[in-house]
Amino acid sequence: MNVEHITQIINAKPNLSTALGMEFISTPEDDTCMARMQVDERNRQPFGFLSGGASLALAENVAGVGSSALCPGCACVGIEVSGSHVKAVAEGDTVTAYARLLHGGSTLHVWQVDIKDSSGDLISSVRVTNYVVGAKK
């Protein structure tokens, strides 16, 4: 999935993705995309670990980028995010979100997003549902 055009739009002005340090990555598969985020002062808890809220934000944003890439000209907004955090990540590490489209309907997209640390260990498993605004029915 090519997300270059969406990335240019995201990086054009300040927003949550840029504030938390997210970097979106294209993939060769049409139903997947990725994002990377360094764990640092922008997205960690006071205890020095990645915030669970930042993990959920990463998952929702990478799924939104994927839906936007699939639906040019539409606004894709998250309407449900549900996740489980299974391991802590210390400041200084990098996490990568792997998003896979489970359902790509005309108005609803459902994504499975697995977030892993630099060792490949699962950090969070997140399900994201996006509403595609302006989709042709």
BELHU-V642353 format. One record per backbone hydrogen bond with DSSP energy under -1.0 kcal/mol. NH is the residue of the N-H (numbers start at 1). CO is the residue of the C=O. Records with the same first field share a line. If there is no record, write none. Layout:
NH=CO ; CO
This chain:
7=3
8=4
9=5
10=6
11=7
19=15
20=16
22=17
23=36
25=34
27=1
33=99
34=25
35=97
36=23
37=95
39=93
43=40
45=49
48=45
50=89
51=43
55=51
56=52
57=53
58=54
59=55
60=56
61=57
62=58
63=59
64=60
65=61
66=62
67=63
68=64
69=65
70=66
71=67
74=71
75=133
77=131
79=129
80=129
82=127
84=125
86=123
87=123
91=48
92=39
93=90
95=37
96=116
97=35
98=114
99=33
100=112
101=31
102=110
103=110
105=108
109=130
110=103
111=128
112=100
113=126
114=98
115=124
116=96
117=121
120=117
123=115
124=115
125=84
126=113
127=82
128=111
129=80
130=109
131=77
132=107
133=75
